[in-house]
Amino acid sequence: MEDLVEALFEAEAVKFGNFTLKSGLASPIYFDLRVIVSHPRLMLQVAERLWDVGRSVCHSALLCGVPYTALPIATLMATAHERPMLMRRKEAKQYGTARMLEGAFAAGDVCVVVEDVVTSGSSVLETADVLRQHGLQVRDALVLLDREQGGREILAGAGITLHSVCTVSRLMQVLLDRGRVDRATVDSVSAFISQNRATSPPPASSPAPSLVPAPGGGPGAVAQSYGQRARLPSTSAVASRLLLLMEEKRSNLCVSADVRMAAELLAVARAVGPHVCLLKTHVDALDDFTADLPERLAELARSHRFLLLEDRKFADIGHTARRQYQGGVFGIASWADLVTAHAVSGPGGLEALAGVGVPLGRGCLLIAKMSSQGALTTQGYMQATVAMAEARRDFVLGFISTERVTHDPSLLHVTPGVKLQPGGDDLGQQYLTPEEVVGRRGCDVMVVGRGVLEATDVTAAARLYQQAGWDAYCGRLQPATAS
Ligand SMILES: O=c1ccn([C@@H]2O[C@H](COP(=O)(O)O)[C@@H](O)[C@H]2O)c(=O)[nH]1
């Protein structure tokens, strides 16, 4: 191991100086393991040492390298030890199969994640999430270098054991013993490491929410209670209504009542009513919609204290969207507290919807990031959606999204694709757990459809999800605000 550390130093994979990290922190040490592709012997050495530390968990597992640096390393391990490999894409292909994961596997297969450097563990978690969403079991990750900044503990919390070839303190000791660095450098690195330990992972593709202050100061959205957020001056009336209701009912559960018949819809509303803050409908998918249905639903919503969300996903030009919202056989604006809309048509569509909804006290959730595999909601699209929401704060109370797209605590994140077991369906739906969505990603409301509807006891299933969602929420609060 000592020789490997020195070889990494020689290859300039470890550097000392003053570096600004992606997070904005100034660090006295920098690891750039990408350079090892130019050193074939070193590559082989790294792959062999990783195999050594992971031998007991790798011998019957698939291997998957975190893109990109660990991809060639995992390839060397897989070929040398004849283990099948999987390749995770960073972005789904925009043509052909649109797969996020390449290679052959079956649900239940065990896969070991391979990574070059672990800091908070977020890159390993991103890859593990994709693997788990495809039904694979991920229990172990191998890493060349553990920076000892909280990644091991965070991964353990997600059920993943980290096996490392080397830690940063061991690496510094080797370099000191071999006269490659002086004592002052060792001390500054160790001070930096101990002062910059993560306690929770940042959500995928964005900075750690609990560390980001809310606009105007104070803790970020994730650390504040629903009740506190309801009372912020920037929170709209309709968002505040929902947040207070969530606090009062101790529920961040939205059941998606995707049924075919009106009687079934009413039965679901009755069965889950006490356990939800929102009931989501697709009234255009009912075989027997009648004009009296909305009032019967609204009556149940009043008696059980939940709001109605019609998941209409408006996407047309303003002139048409206005008619679809206000008129037609469904008369959505007259009964749905909230609706969903795509940002794809630009601000005109939203303006038209707001023109109808605001005078009626209604709200809108803009669709920022869909749950389905290969969704075209890219980072740029998500940012543009947030900008559009910010311009119509009187109407837009938040987003439909599988991750937080803003740290503003007065905007809500409502997340579909939730089940107690991660996985997916055969048409691209992808499921995350309540703990992942609410606890780790910091989303606010979880949308559960088939997870509840396909249960033999719908009420008991709703109660179970309500508890899981609430526990995940309490777990992310600052101690002073947890209830
Ligand atoms: O990105 C999205 C947006 C909306 N949905 C809707 O949520 C439910 C999910 O149902 P499950 O049975 O839990 O899969 C469904 O009504 C979708 O239209 C979504 O899944 N993803």
The ligand as a Tripos MOL2 file, in Angstrom:
@<TRIPOS>MOLECULE
LIG
   21    22     1     0     0
SMALL
NO_CHARGES

@<TRIPOS>ATOM
      1 O1        -43.1460   12.6150  -12.8080 O.2       1 LIG1
      2 C1        -44.2760   12.1840  -12.5230 C.ar      1 LIG1
      3 C2        -45.3990   12.9880  -12.5020 C.ar      1 LIG1
      4 C3        -46.5970   12.4560  -12.1340 C.ar      1 LIG1
      5 N1        -46.7000   11.1410  -11.8040 N.ar      1 LIG1
      6 C4        -48.0350   10.6490  -11.3970 C.3       1 LIG1
      7 O2        -47.9700   10.1170  -10.0680 O.3       1 LIG1
      8 C5        -48.7030    8.9260   -9.9750 C.3       1 LIG1
      9 C6        -47.7820    7.8030   -9.5890 C.3       1 LIG1
     10 O3        -48.4590    6.5720   -9.4570 O.3       1 LIG1
     11 P1        -47.7280    5.2300   -8.9510 P.3       1 LIG1
     12 O4        -48.8020    4.2000   -9.0340 O.co2     1 LIG1
     13 O5        -47.2680    5.4940   -7.5410 O.co2     1 LIG1
     14 O6        -46.6180    4.9460   -9.8890 O.co2     1 LIG1
     15 C7        -49.4080    8.7120  -11.3090 C.3       1 LIG1
     16 O7        -50.6810    9.2960  -11.2110 O.3       1 LIG1
     17 C8        -48.5810    9.5440  -12.2810 C.3       1 LIG1
     18 O8        -49.3830   10.0810  -13.3150 O.3       1 LIG1
     19 C9        -45.6050   10.3440  -11.8240 C.ar      1 LIG1
     20 O9        -45.6490    9.1380  -11.5300 O.2       1 LIG1
     21 N2        -44.3930   10.8910  -12.1850 N.ar      1 LIG1
@<TRIPOS>BOND
     1     1     2 2
     2     2     3 ar
     3     2    21 ar
     4     3     4 ar
     5     4     5 ar
     6     5     6 1
     7     5    19 ar
     8     6     7 1
     9     6    17 1
    10     7     8 1
    11     8     9 1
    12     8    15 1
    13     9    10 1
    14    10    11 1
    15    11    12 2
    16    11    13 1
    17    11    14 1
    18    15    16 1
    19    15    17 1
    20    17    18 1
    21    19    20 2
    22    19    21 ar
@<TRIPOS>SUBSTRUCTURE
     1 LIG1         1 GROUP 0 **** ****
